[in-house]
């Protein structure tokens, strides 16, 4: 068995792991990265990127179909057809370009990449096949996996998000189990691609992690699209039809061609001998401090493995910090807010505290919304649904949260996060000249309205 020695060893080449490696390389730290599948992890290969690509295809197809029937824009086309294998090929091309780019960046920063499955021996030793690697610092970045339902084992007509992102054909009927962001993003896309879609959710509303006011426009859009919602329904099993229990305790048999199980994700702690380290856990995640350090010295855990929020941009920020800590810099992971974005139609963004969270934290806050129905740019995008909402302290007008729902609001997440990170007050946002005509004007108007003088309402 050959032995390699390095300063830093990273297990996992997703957004957390590869960013740690790139930053460490920039800082001159000898680094080895171990990845068992493809660089880029879930996010680039079977998550964020391919899902946004499929959502784009679905939206383009849906719009073209719309123009073939009755377009208010004066555009008329004949009914479109879809070659889904071409769509998947286009999506795979994007994924390939990005993963190749990651490989090139790692090479440029002198990171040694070893392709294979890591097995942890102790806090300073990892084996990959017949190679033993000794390190001073170990970063665990193994990500997360889809939660499976034992009563709905993946295979045949029962699929996970992985299979849903590489369809061979569009099913006539699809039932999505789980009304969270993954289930709804894919459910809406499949509906726009022509499938009859139903969503089964155990809670009493869709996107239960978000507040009801924010999710209402998404709920309305689902109805308009013809997506069937089975709320407060629990799944019993599948034998050619999906059996669910309704709120009265009766059993329904739902006919379908495919069932997409999207009930969440869990830290990937299995299969690489994590047990050898006996680390302190926080539920199913590894427990970390404000520097991403685990209960063992010089062993770090970042990204989904360290629990919620399971977001690629959190993993990247943690990874960058850990590389700097190892190089001797003084850092702490203490963001004011991390944006959560849901790419449904309309899109949702939550940054910082919602009105309910502010109240729970004992803060006396002003809450103010500005509707996109009063925004010129939204009208020109044929999109009048949704709003921007600001939450600010009543005493000093410090902004503690932003939320938005509407077409394209994912791009407002940058402005929201920056204003919170920089400690902006309502007057700062109200007094900043926002370009016209843009959706971002609704951000300024929400702040002005909170101050009692919105201009366009």
C-alpha positions as CSV (number, residue, x, y, z in Angstrom):
1,X,0.0,0.0,0.0
2,X,1.5,3.4,-1.0
3,X,1.3,6.2,1.5
4,X,0.9,9.9,0.6
5,X,1.5,12.8,3.0
6,X,-0.3,16.1,2.9
7,X,-1.2,19.1,5.0
8,X,-4.9,19.1,4.2
9,X,-7.1,16.2,3.1
10,X,-10.7,16.9,2.0
11,X,-13.3,14.1,1.6
12,X,-15.9,15.2,-0.9
13,X,-15.7,17.3,-4.1
14,X,-19.0,19.2,-3.9
15,X,-19.3,23.0,-3.6
16,X,-18.0,22.8,0.0
17,X,-15.1,20.5,-0.6
18,X,-13.9,22.0,-3.9
19,X,-14.0,25.6,-2.7
20,X,-12.0,24.6,0.4
21,X,-9.4,23.0,-1.9
22,X,-9.2,26.0,-4.3
23,X,-8.8,28.5,-1.4
24,X,-6.3,26.2,0.3
25,X,-4.3,25.9,-3.0
26,X,-4.3,29.7,-3.3
27,X,-2.9,30.0,0.2
28,X,-0.1,27.5,-0.6
29,X,-1.4,24.7,1.5
30,X,-0.5,21.2,0.2
31,X,-4.0,19.7,-0.5
32,X,-5.5,16.4,-1.6
33,X,-9.2,16.1,-2.5
34,X,-10.9,12.7,-2.6
35,X,-14.1,12.3,-4.6
36,X,-15.9,9.0,-5.3
37,X,-18.2,10.2,-8.1
38,X,-18.0,13.5,-10.1
39,X,-16.5,16.8,-9.0
40,X,-19.2,19.3,-8.2
41,X,-21.2,17.0,-5.9
42,X,-25.0,16.9,-5.8
43,X,-25.3,20.6,-6.7
44,X,-23.6,20.5,-10.1
45,X,-24.5,16.9,-11.1
46,X,-27.9,16.0,-9.8
47,X,-29.2,19.1,-8.0
48,X,-29.1,22.9,-8.3
49,X,-27.7,23.2,-11.8
50,X,-29.5,20.4,-13.7
51,X,-32.8,21.3,-12.0
52,X,-32.6,25.0,-13.1
53,X,-31.8,23.8,-16.6
54,X,-34.8,21.5,-16.7
55,X,-37.0,24.3,-15.2
56,X,-35.7,26.6,-18.1
57,X,-36.6,24.0,-20.7
58,X,-40.1,23.6,-19.2
59,X,-40.7,27.3,-19.0
60,X,-39.7,27.9,-22.7
61,X,-41.9,25.0,-23.8
62,X,-44.8,26.3,-21.7
63,X,-44.4,29.8,-23.1
64,X,-44.3,28.6,-26.7
65,X,-47.4,26.5,-26.1
66,X,-49.1,29.6,-24.6
67,X,-48.2,31.5,-27.8
68,X,-49.7,28.8,-29.9
69,X,-53.1,29.3,-28.2
70,X,-53.9,32.9,-27.3
71,X,-51.0,35.2,-26.7
72,X,-51.8,38.8,-25.6
73,X,-48.4,39.8,-27.0
74,X,-49.5,39.2,-30.6
75,X,-47.2,36.3,-31.1
76,X,-48.6,33.2,-32.8
77,X,-46.8,30.0,-33.5
78,X,-47.9,26.5,-34.3
79,X,-48.1,24.0,-31.4
80,X,-44.6,23.0,-30.3
81,X,-43.2,19.5,-29.9
82,X,-40.6,18.4,-27.4
83,X,-37.6,16.1,-27.9
84,X,-36.8,15.5,-24.2
85,X,-33.6,13.6,-25.1
86,X,-32.3,16.8,-26.7
87,X,-33.2,18.8,-23.6
88,X,-31.4,16.3,-21.4
89,X,-28.3,16.5,-23.7
90,X,-28.3,20.3,-23.4
91,X,-28.6,20.1,-19.6
92,X,-25.7,17.5,-19.5
93,X,-23.6,19.8,-21.6
94,X,-23.9,22.6,-19.0
95,X,-23.1,20.1,-16.2
96,X,-20.1,18.9,-18.1
97,X,-18.8,22.4,-18.7
98,X,-19.1,23.3,-15.0
99,X,-17.5,20.1,-13.7
100,X,-14.7,20.4,-16.2
101,X,-14.2,24.0,-15.0
102,X,-14.0,22.8,-11.4
103,X,-11.3,20.2,-12.3
104,X,-9.3,22.9,-14.2
105,X,-9.5,25.3,-11.2
106,X,-8.3,22.6,-8.8
107,X,-5.4,21.7,-11.2
108,X,-4.5,25.4,-11.6
109,X,-4.3,25.7,-7.7
110,X,-2.1,22.6,-7.5
111,X,-4.7,20.4,-5.7
112,X,-4.2,16.7,-6.1
113,X,-7.5,15.0,-6.9
114,X,-7.9,11.3,-6.1
115,X,-10.9,9.6,-7.6
116,X,-12.2,6.9,-5.3
117,X,-14.2,6.2,-2.1
118,X,-12.6,7.3,1.1
119,X,-12.5,5.2,4.2
120,X,-11.6,7.0,7.4
121,X,-9.0,5.1,9.6
122,X,-8.5,7.9,12.2
123,X,-8.4,11.7,12.4
124,X,-5.1,11.8,10.5
125,X,-5.4,8.8,8.2
126,X,-7.7,7.9,5.3
127,X,-7.5,5.0,2.8
128,X,-8.7,5.2,-0.8
129,X,-8.4,1.8,-2.4
130,X,-4.8,0.7,-1.9
131,X,-3.6,4.2,-1.2
132,X,-3.1,5.5,2.4
133,X,-3.2,9.3,3.0
134,X,-1.7,10.9,6.1
135,X,-2.7,14.5,6.8
136,X,-2.5,17.2,9.5
137,X,-5.9,18.6,8.8
138,X,-9.0,16.7,7.7
139,X,-12.1,18.3,6.2
140,X,-15.3,16.2,6.0
141,X,-17.5,17.5,3.1
142,X,-19.5,14.4,2.1
143,X,-22.8,16.3,1.6
144,X,-26.3,14.8,1.8
145,X,-28.5,12.2,0.2
146,X,-32.2,12.1,-0.6
147,X,-34.4,10.7,2.3
148,X,-36.0,7.5,1.1
149,X,-39.4,6.2,2.3
150,X,-39.2,2.5,3.1
151,X,-42.8,2.1,1.8
152,X,-41.8,3.6,-1.5
153,X,-38.4,2.0,-2.5
154,X,-36.8,3.7,-5.5
155,X,-37.0,1.6,-8.7
156,X,-39.2,1.2,-11.7
157,X,-42.0,3.8,-11.6
158,X,-40.8,5.1,-8.2
159,X,-38.1,7.7,-8.8
160,X,-36.0,10.2,-6.8
161,X,-34.9,13.7,-8.0
162,X,-31.9,12.1,-9.6
163,X,-34.0,10.1,-12.1
164,X,-36.4,13.0,-12.5
165,X,-33.6,15.2,-13.8
166,X,-32.6,12.7,-16.5
167,X,-36.0,11.7,-18.0
168,X,-36.1,9.4,-21.0
169,X,-39.6,10.6,-21.7
170,X,-42.2,12.7,-20.0
171,X,-44.8,10.6,-18.1
172,X,-48.5,11.1,-18.8
173,X,-49.1,11.3,-15.1
174,X,-46.7,12.1,-12.2
175,X,-47.4,12.1,-8.5
176,X,-44.9,14.0,-6.4
177,X,-44.7,12.9,-2.7
178,X,-43.5,15.9,-0.7
179,X,-44.6,19.6,-1.1
180,X,-41.3,21.1,-0.2
181,X,-39.0,23.1,-2.6
182,X,-37.5,20.1,-4.4
183,X,-40.9,18.4,-5.1
184,X,-42.6,21.6,-6.2
185,X,-39.7,22.8,-8.4
186,X,-39.7,19.5,-10.3
187,X,-43.5,19.1,-10.2
188,X,-44.0,22.5,-11.8
189,X,-41.4,21.7,-14.4
190,X,-43.0,18.4,-15.3
191,X,-46.5,20.0,-15.5
192,X,-45.1,22.6,-18.0
193,X,-43.6,19.8,-20.0
194,X,-47.0,18.3,-20.4
195,X,-47.5,15.8,-17.5
196,X,-50.6,15.7,-15.3
197,X,-49.1,16.4,-11.9
198,X,-50.4,15.8,-8.4
199,X,-48.7,16.6,-5.2
200,X,-49.2,14.7,-1.9
201,X,-48.1,16.6,1.2
202,X,-48.7,15.5,4.8
203,X,-48.9,19.0,6.2
204,X,-51.8,21.3,5.7
205,X,-50.1,23.5,3.0
206,X,-47.3,23.5,0.4
207,X,-43.8,24.7,1.3
208,X,-44.5,24.3,5.0
209,X,-41.0,25.7,5.8
210,X,-42.2,29.2,4.6
211,X,-45.0,31.4,5.9
212,X,-48.5,31.2,4.5
213,X,-48.6,34.7,3.1
214,X,-45.4,34.1,1.1
215,X,-46.5,30.7,-0.3
216,X,-50.0,31.8,-1.3
217,X,-49.0,33.1,-4.8
218,X,-47.3,29.8,-5.4
219,X,-50.4,28.0,-4.3
220,X,-52.5,30.1,-6.7
221,X,-50.1,29.5,-9.6
222,X,-50.2,25.7,-9.0
223,X,-54.0,25.8,-9.2
224,X,-53.8,27.9,-12.4
225,X,-51.4,25.4,-13.9
226,X,-53.8,22.5,-13.1
227,X,-51.5,20.8,-10.5
228,X,-53.7,18.8,-8.1
229,X,-52.9,19.2,-4.4
230,X,-53.6,16.5,-1.8
231,X,-52.8,18.3,1.4
232,X,-53.0,16.6,4.8
233,X,-52.6,13.2,3.0
234,X,-50.2,10.6,4.1
235,X,-48.7,7.9,1.8
236,X,-49.5,4.2,2.6
237,X,-47.8,2.4,-0.2
238,X,-47.7,1.6,-3.9
239,X,-49.0,-1.4,-5.9
240,X,-49.5,0.0,-9.4
241,X,-51.5,2.8,-7.8
242,X,-50.4,5.1,-5.0
243,X,-52.4,4.5,-1.8
244,X,-52.8,7.6,0.4
245,X,-54.9,8.3,3.5
246,X,-57.0,11.4,3.4
247,X,-57.7,13.7,6.4
248,X,-60.8,11.7,7.3
249,X,-58.8,8.5,7.5
250,X,-60.2,7.0,4.3
251,X,-57.9,5.3,1.7
252,X,-57.6,6.7,-1.8
253,X,-56.0,4.9,-4.8
254,X,-54.3,7.4,-7.1
255,X,-53.6,6.3,-10.6
256,X,-50.2,7.4,-11.9
257,X,-47.3,6.4,-14.3
258,X,-44.5,7.6,-12.0
259,X,-44.1,8.6,-8.4
260,X,-41.4,11.1,-7.5
261,X,-40.3,10.8,-3.8
262,X,-39.1,14.2,-2.6
263,X,-39.4,14.3,1.1
264,X,-36.1,16.0,2.0
265,X,-32.4,15.3,2.4
266,X,-30.2,14.0,5.2
267,X,-26.5,14.3,6.0
268,X,-24.4,11.6,4.2
269,X,-22.8,9.9,7.2
270,X,-22.8,6.3,5.9
271,X,-20.4,4.2,4.0
272,X,-17.0,5.9,4.7
273,X,-16.4,4.7,8.2
274,X,-17.2,8.0,10.0
275,X,-17.8,5.9,13.1
276,X,-14.0,5.5,13.5
277,X,-13.8,9.1,14.7
278,X,-16.6,8.9,17.4
279,X,-17.5,12.6,16.7
280,X,-20.2,14.4,18.7
281,X,-23.3,14.6,16.6
282,X,-26.2,17.1,16.4
283,X,-29.1,14.8,15.5
284,X,-28.2,13.2,12.2
285,X,-25.5,15.9,11.4
286,X,-22.0,16.3,12.7
287,X,-21.8,18.9,15.5
288,X,-19.6,21.9,14.7
289,X,-18.6,25.1,16.4
290,X,-18.4,28.6,14.9
291,X,-15.2,27.6,13.0
292,X,-16.7,24.4,11.6
293,X,-14.5,22.4,14.0
294,X,-15.8,19.0,15.2
295,X,-15.2,17.5,18.6
296,X,-11.8,16.2,17.3
297,X,-8.9,18.6,17.0
298,X,-8.0,19.5,13.3
299,X,-11.1,17.7,12.0
300,X,-13.6,20.0,10.3
301,X,-17.1,19.3,8.9
302,X,-18.7,21.7,6.4
303,X,-21.8,21.9,4.2
304,X,-24.8,19.5,4.4
305,X,-22.9,17.1,6.6
306,X,-23.0,19.7,9.3
307,X,-26.8,20.1,9.1
308,X,-29.3,22.9,8.2
309,X,-29.5,25.0,6.2
310,X,-28.4,22.5,3.5
311,X,-27.4,25.1,0.9
312,X,-24.5,25.1,-1.5
313,X,-23.6,28.7,-0.9
314,X,-23.4,28.0,2.9
315,X,-21.0,25.1,2.2
316,X,-18.8,27.3,-0.1
317,X,-18.6,30.1,2.6
318,X,-17.7,27.5,5.3
319,X,-15.1,25.9,3.1
320,X,-13.4,29.2,2.2
321,X,-13.2,30.0,5.9
322,X,-11.8,26.6,6.9
323,X,-9.0,27.0,4.4
324,X,-8.1,30.4,5.8
325,X,-8.2,29.0,9.4
326,X,-5.8,26.2,8.4
327,X,-3.4,28.8,6.8
328,X,-3.3,30.6,10.2
329,X,-5.8,33.4,9.7
330,X,-8.4,34.3,12.3
331,X,-11.9,33.7,11.1
332,X,-15.3,32.8,12.3
333,X,-18.5,31.6,10.5
334,X,-21.0,34.2,11.6
335,X,-23.1,35.4,8.7
336,X,-26.0,37.8,9.5
337,X,-28.2,35.9,7.1
338,X,-28.0,33.1,4.5
339,X,-30.5,33.5,1.6
340,X,-32.9,30.6,0.9
341,X,-34.2,30.6,-2.7
342,X,-37.0,28.4,-4.0
343,X,-37.1,28.2,-7.8
344,X,-40.8,27.5,-8.1
345,X,-43.0,29.6,-10.4
346,X,-43.3,32.2,-8.9
347,X,-39.9,32.2,-7.2
348,X,-39.5,32.6,-3.4
349,X,-36.7,34.3,-1.4
350,X,-36.3,34.4,2.3
351,X,-33.3,36.3,3.9
352,X,-33.1,36.9,7.6
353,X,-36.1,36.9,9.9
354,X,-39.7,36.6,8.8
355,X,-42.4,38.5,10.7
356,X,-43.2,35.4,12.8
357,X,-39.5,34.8,13.6
358,X,-39.0,38.4,14.6
359,X,-41.9,38.2,16.9
360,X,-40.7,34.9,18.4
361,X,-37.3,36.6,19.0
362,X,-39.1,39.3,21.1
363,X,-38.5,42.1,18.5
364,X,-41.0,44.9,18.0
365,X,-40.9,45.2,14.2
366,X,-42.5,47.1,11.3
367,X,-43.5,44.8,8.5
368,X,-44.2,46.3,5.1
369,X,-44.9,44.8,1.6
370,X,-45.0,46.3,-1.8
371,X,-46.9,44.4,-4.6
372,X,-45.4,43.7,-8.0
373,X,-48.9,44.6,-9.4
374,X,-47.7,48.3,-8.9
375,X,-44.3,47.7,-10.5
376,X,-43.9,48.7,-14.2
377,X,-41.2,46.2,-15.0
378,X,-43.3,43.3,-13.6
379,X,-46.1,44.3,-15.9
380,X,-43.8,44.2,-18.9
381,X,-42.8,40.7,-17.9
382,X,-46.4,39.7,-17.8
383,X,-46.0,39.0,-14.1
384,X,-48.1,40.9,-11.6
385,X,-48.2,38.3,-8.9
386,X,-46.2,38.6,-5.7
387,X,-44.5,41.2,-3.5
388,X,-41.4,42.3,-1.6
389,X,-41.7,42.3,2.1
390,X,-39.3,44.0,4.6
391,X,-39.1,43.4,8.4
392,X,-37.3,46.1,10.4
393,X,-37.0,47.1,14.1
394,X,-39.5,49.8,15.1
395,X,-37.0,51.5,17.5
396,X,-34.0,52.1,15.1
397,X,-35.3,50.9,11.7
398,X,-32.5,48.3,11.4
399,X,-33.6,45.8,8.8
400,X,-33.7,42.2,10.1
401,X,-35.3,40.4,7.2
402,X,-36.4,40.5,3.6
403,X,-38.8,38.1,1.8
404,X,-40.1,38.2,-1.8
405,X,-42.3,36.1,-4.1
406,X,-42.6,36.7,-7.8
407,X,-41.0,36.1,-11.2
408,X,-37.2,36.4,-11.1
409,X,-37.0,37.4,-7.4
410,X,-34.1,34.9,-6.9
411,X,-31.9,37.7,-8.3
412,X,-33.0,40.1,-5.5
413,X,-31.5,37.8,-2.9
414,X,-28.1,39.5,-3.4
415,X,-29.5,42.9,-2.5
416,X,-31.3,41.5,0.5
417,X,-28.3,39.6,1.9
418,X,-26.0,42.7,1.3
419,X,-28.4,45.1,3.1
420,X,-28.5,42.8,6.2
421,X,-24.8,42.0,6.2
422,X,-24.0,45.8,6.0
423,X,-26.5,46.7,8.8
424,X,-28.8,48.8,6.6
425,X,-31.7,50.7,8.0
426,X,-35.0,51.5,6.2
427,X,-33.7,55.0,5.4
428,X,-30.6,53.6,3.7
429,X,-32.7,51.5,1.3
430,X,-35.3,54.2,0.8
431,X,-32.6,56.8,0.1
432,X,-30.8,54.7,-2.5
433,X,-31.8,55.5,-6.0
434,X,-32.9,52.3,-7.6
435,X,-32.8,52.0,-11.4
436,X,-36.1,52.2,-13.3
437,X,-37.7,50.1,-14.7
438,X,-36.6,47.1,-12.6
439,X,-38.1,44.6,-10.2
440,X,-35.6,46.0,-7.6
441,X,-37.7,49.2,-7.4
442,X,-40.1,47.1,-5.3
443,X,-37.3,46.8,-2.7
444,X,-37.0,50.5,-2.3
445,X,-40.8,51.0,-2.3
446,X,-41.2,48.4,0.5
447,X,-38.7,50.3,2.6
448,X,-40.4,53.6,1.8
449,X,-43.8,52.1,2.7
450,X,-42.4,50.9,6.0
451,X,-41.4,54.6,6.6
452,X,-45.0,55.6,5.8
453,X,-44.5,57.1,2.3
454,X,-44.4,54.7,-0.6
455,X,-44.6,56.7,-3.8
456,X,-46.4,54.3,-6.1
457,X,-49.2,53.1,-3.8
